[in-house]
Amino acid sequence: MAKCRKYNERAEKNASHAKPNNIVAAVVQKVEQYMNSFLLYMFDKCENISTKLSVAVNDHGDKMQSAVCHMLQYMKHYLEHLISRLSHNNVDETDARLSSQLSETTEPEWWHQVSITTERTGLTCQGP
């Protein structure tokens, strides 16, 4: 619960840059505050998962680890973009920065060679 409070405080600070002058603006500001809080939380989760993956995955899981880490890195850039859009008025500059960051995050060469199958298997119950 303490973590949620931390994210809410940061979101309130970011939202305080624009003071609403009517009820609609106040509602929009509150929604932006909640979105900002959620995005900050997701940003921290992405960093935690990425760190744990680099420690936990064995040699045989290198390709999977690499794929997940690339995905998390891409998501991290996107979350940074969303947070800054909620926090700042200069959207064009933020969009340009995000575009350059996302173009730097490339897929690994083997990415398209991996085949993913989604076969459904039925669960079976065995009686005693």
N, C-alpha and C positions, 0 to 999 in steps of 0.2 A: 504494500500500500504506500510505503514511503516513496517508491520509485514513481508511482502515478502522480503523487504530489509534486515531485521534482519536474516531471514533464508538464504538468498543469501550470506551474509557476513560470517555466520557460515560455510556454505558449501565451500566457497572460502578458508577459513582458514583450513578446513579439507583437501581440495584438494591440498593445497600448500605443503604438506609433500612430495609429489613425483613430481619432476620437469621433464617434458617431454623432451626427447632428439631428437624427430622426430615428423613429422606431425601427424602420426597415434596415437602416444602416447598423443599428445596435444588434439586430438579429443576425445579420450577415457577419458582423464582427464576432459574435459568439460562436457561430458555426465555424468560422475560420480558426478561432482559438481551439476548438475541439479537434479540428483536422490537424492543426499544427501539433497539438499534444500527441495525437495518434502517430503522426509521421515521425516525430522525435523518438517515440517509443519503438517504432519499427526500425528506425535507423540503428538504434542501440542493439536491437535483436539481431540484425544482419551482421553487425560487427562481432557479436558474441558467437553466433553460429559459425562464421567464417574462421574465427580463432580456434574453436573446438574441432572443426573439421580438419584443420591442418595438423592437429595433434593426434586425433583419434584414428584416422584412416591408415590402414596398412599399405604396403607396397602394391599389393594386387588391386587396390582401389584408387590408384593414382589418376586414372582417366575420369572416374566418377567425381573424385575430389576436385579435379581441375574444372570440370563442367559446372559443379555446384558453386565453386568459388568464383568463376567467371560470372555466373548468374547473380550471385550476391553482390559482386562488385558493380555490375550494371545496375542492380536495384539500388545500391547505395548512392550512385550518382543521380539516379532519378529522384530518390527521396530528398537528397540535398537540394535538387532543383525545386521540388514542391515546397520544401520548407522556406527556401529563399523567396519564392514567389509569394508566399503568404506573409513574409516579413518585410518585403521591400516593394517600392513603387516602380522601380526601373526594371520592368519585365523584359524589355528587348535585350538588355545587357545580360540578364540572367539566362534567357533562352539561347543566346549565342554561346555563352560559357558552357551550358549543358550540351549543346550540339557538339562542341569540340571535345568534351569529356567522353561522350558516348561514342564518338568516332574513334577515340583512342582505345576503348575497351573492345577488343576484337575477339571473335570466336577462335578457338584453337583449330589447327588444320584438320584434325581428325574428327571434328564435330559432325560433319555431314556423312562420315563413314559409319557412324554408330547407328545400328538399327534398333529401334525401340518397338517391342511387341507388347500389345495389351490384351493378352489372352485372359479370359475369365475362367477361373477354376471353381468348381462347386465344392462347398465344404461338406465333408461327410462326418457323420457322428457315429461312433461305434458304441454299442451298448455294453454293459458289464458282462 
